[in-house]
Amino acid sequence: MKLLHLYHDIMNLYGEYANVLALREMILKSGEECETERKSFGEAVDFNEYDFVYVGSGTERNQKLVLEDFRRLADGFQAYVAGGKAALWTGNSFEILGSRLTDCDGRDYRGIGMFSFTTVEQNKKRSTADAIFEADFLDKPLVGFVNKCSEIEGIGEPMFRVRMGLGNKTGDEGEGIRENNLFCTHLTGPVLMKNPGLLVYVTRLVTGKEVAPNPLMVKGYEITSRELGKLLENGQ
Amino acid sequence: MKVFFTILICKLLRFVGKLIGKGSSLPGQIALKLCPDILSRVQLPSHIIAVTGSNGKTSTVEMIAHILRGSGKKIAWNREGSNQIEGVTTLVLSNATLGGKVKCDILLIESDERFARYTFRYIRPTHYVITNLYRDQLTRNGHPEWVYDAIADSIHDGTRLILNADDPLVSCFGNGRSDVIWFGADKLSSDTETLESVYNDGAYCPVCKKPMTYSTYHYNHIGHYACTSCGYKRHDTAYTITSVDLDGGEMEIDGRYRISLALKSLYNIYNILAAYTVARIVGIDGAKIAADMNDYVLKNGRVITFGLGSRRGTLLTSKHENSISYDQSLRVASAYREGCDVLIIVDAVSRKYFTSDVSWLWDIDFEMLNNENVREIVLAGTYVNDLALRFEHTDIPAERIHCFADINEAVDYLDSGRKEYIYAITCFSDKGKFLARVKGE
């Protein structure tokens, strides 16, 4: 199996490289071999080589540079997703896949256009929150953290239901977007390391095998769920 | 009259607050309600020195105050570390006469980096030190560029910037300004040729975003950098660490002043250098500063030596949600040649707000503890599983790691006949739970 951590050196603000480590550990446990490649600006990428593609979050300025660089890779990636292969984009990375991005100065950027949604940024207030998200395809909710300064408009069928935290735009009950096995969420950090349920699910997609997650991960998840549950009870 | 009453009330509240042990931001908060522009209605001293940045603010300000007071200057400073506009208002008004004249030679302000733009709208620093910009409390701060933009809004004409030349993002504040004073370190014996960090915040030029190269790294992305494209590079320094011997515990500034170090960390030498730089600018003799800084032990309670049964150790207060702060502490422990055990506690991520986010653990270079100086590693607190999981992704042998959800059990475990020195590494939010179980020295 081959994993690609794309824009590893610039879209990696919140320890997000650990998403790739988490999946790698599961693949090795499944008995498969696993190789991780890290690529960035200007490097050639043949998506056919990979079984999983990961992109993490970056600063607003860096995200715009990635958008420009990714244009040359967009067709290949769209074919990859259309073929049903797995990818995870966390934080603000997936905003570039929409149809338009507007920065805090009102400047417009044409998006990759895989999705029709649009994103508008501001630079006054950072929107951050601990989060609990539910998904139809998972038994247990996801836990994590959202850290952004943007609002996303035009996602008709979001991937998650917001139990706590922030949705695609203020007041939204939906978060993220999914297309085939491309998972896009504004959760930041090592989402797969924190959520054994999602990790098992993605591992199944990638390897076709059922693999038990690391017990430490399961315990860590339970404690975070408990702590966030208390917060939810106390009305956030 | 309004000024008179506002100052009077602030002073009274401060007096009562001190008696009952309350924090120092409430009096200022009430004063600002009574008179929102009170800070522009007081008469400020000729020197206003501000310090901001991710790390080292409190220590740097304490050292500046120590040196300046030793030279007979009257200093007013926010020693309790209330560093937002309310705390600064308390500081200013409680040092003012009822007529509104601030009675000191130098007003010394530690300022929160995100809120400096509000404070300095009214109080324009004459000198403004910016120490560094790191990944720090990102659950509130977003990321370093976000904080950079917030600080940029707090810089006004007429303020002399004093910048850390070795920090590529901080140095950007000096672009287009001719009157910046730069401090930094020459290539040091403790430097590395390659980056030693989990991530590289110096990979790309903060100005043009093309790749940067480093001729030397002091620690993490702090060092001598140059952009491969636009010509942006580390600035020459006016005040400089010319050599350091961390093992021997000595640093040298400007090739002539030798200072013996109570705390053998790179952090500490940068804080000392920043304090030295300010003191020199104020006109104090270098030799006098060096004498004042010799073996200086910080009084802000961030480094505390303790006894536990027959064992001894040091608590290195490190900031949760701040990987470089942790890296510094880990570096101190891993350099302890006589052999040490290391305790790491993550129980409450913050004392000021709630978050359950432990993403930052993955940015800490725990691999540093994979070293013959470090014997046992004890992990403790609510998030012990996340810590243990993080350690599984290092090459540190599992048998050296011991985990306890309960901090008391971790302390009981350490209270053994072992001879190794103990380094306890944790944050403000968790250190009290540990200190309650040991004997401070």
HADDOCK unambig.tbl for C-alpha pairs under 7 A between the chains (distance, minus, plus):
assign (segid A and resid 9 and name CA) (segid B and resid 200 and name CA) 6.96 0.50 0.50
assign (segid A and resid 14 and name CA) (segid B and resid 359 and name CA) 5.87 0.50 0.50
assign (segid A and resid 14 and name CA) (segid B and resid 360 and name CA) 6.22 0.50 0.50
assign (segid A and resid 15 and name CA) (segid B and resid 359 and name CA) 5.65 0.50 0.50
assign (segid A and resid 15 and name CA) (segid B and resid 360 and name CA) 5.98 0.50 0.50
assign (segid A and resid 15 and name CA) (segid B and resid 362 and name CA) 4.89 0.50 0.50
assign (segid A and resid 15 and name CA) (segid B and resid 363 and name CA) 5.16 0.50 0.50
assign (segid A and resid 18 and name CA) (segid B and resid 362 and name CA) 6.81 0.50 0.50
assign (segid A and resid 59 and name CA) (segid B and resid 143 and name CA) 6.83 0.50 0.50
assign (segid A and resid 59 and name CA) (segid B and resid 145 and name CA) 6.85 0.50 0.50
assign (segid A and resid 126 and name CA) (segid B and resid 142 and name CA) 6.39 0.50 0.50
assign (segid A and resid 128 and name CA) (segid B and resid 139 and name CA) 6.29 0.50 0.50
assign (segid A and resid 128 and name CA) (segid B and resid 140 and name CA) 6.70 0.50 0.50
assign (segid A and resid 130 and name CA) (segid B and resid 355 and name CA) 6.30 0.50 0.50
assign (segid A and resid 130 and name CA) (segid B and resid 356 and name CA) 6.87 0.50 0.50
assign (segid A and resid 144 and name CA) (segid B and resid 357 and name CA) 6.70 0.50 0.50
assign (segid A and resid 145 and name CA) (segid B and resid 357 and name CA) 6.32 0.50 0.50
assign (segid A and resid 147 and name CA) (segid B and resid 139 and name CA) 6.66 0.50 0.50
assign (segid A and resid 147 and name CA) (segid B and resid 142 and name CA) 6.30 0.50 0.50
assign (segid A and resid 189 and name CA) (segid B and resid 359 and name CA) 5.26 0.50 0.50
assign (segid A and resid 190 and name CA) (segid B and resid 359 and name CA) 6.16 0.50 0.50
assign (segid A and resid 216 and name CA) (segid B and resid 385 and name CA) 5.29 0.50 0.50
assign (segid A and resid 216 and name CA) (segid B and resid 389 and name CA) 6.00 0.50 0.50
assign (segid A and resid 217 and name CA) (segid B and resid 389 and name CA) 6.80 0.50 0.50
assign (segid A and resid 219 and name CA) (segid B and resid 385 and name CA) 6.44 0.50 0.50
assign (segid A and resid 220 and name CA) (segid B and resid 383 and name CA) 6.87 0.50 0.50
assign (segid A and resid 220 and name CA) (segid B and resid 385 and name CA) 5.12 0.50 0.50
assign (segid A and resid 220 and name CA) (segid B and resid 386 and name CA) 5.57 0.50 0.50
assign (segid A and resid 224 and name CA) (segid B and resid 356 and name CA) 6.15 0.50 0.50
assign (segid A and resid 227 and name CA) (segid B and resid 356 and name CA) 6.92 0.50 0.50
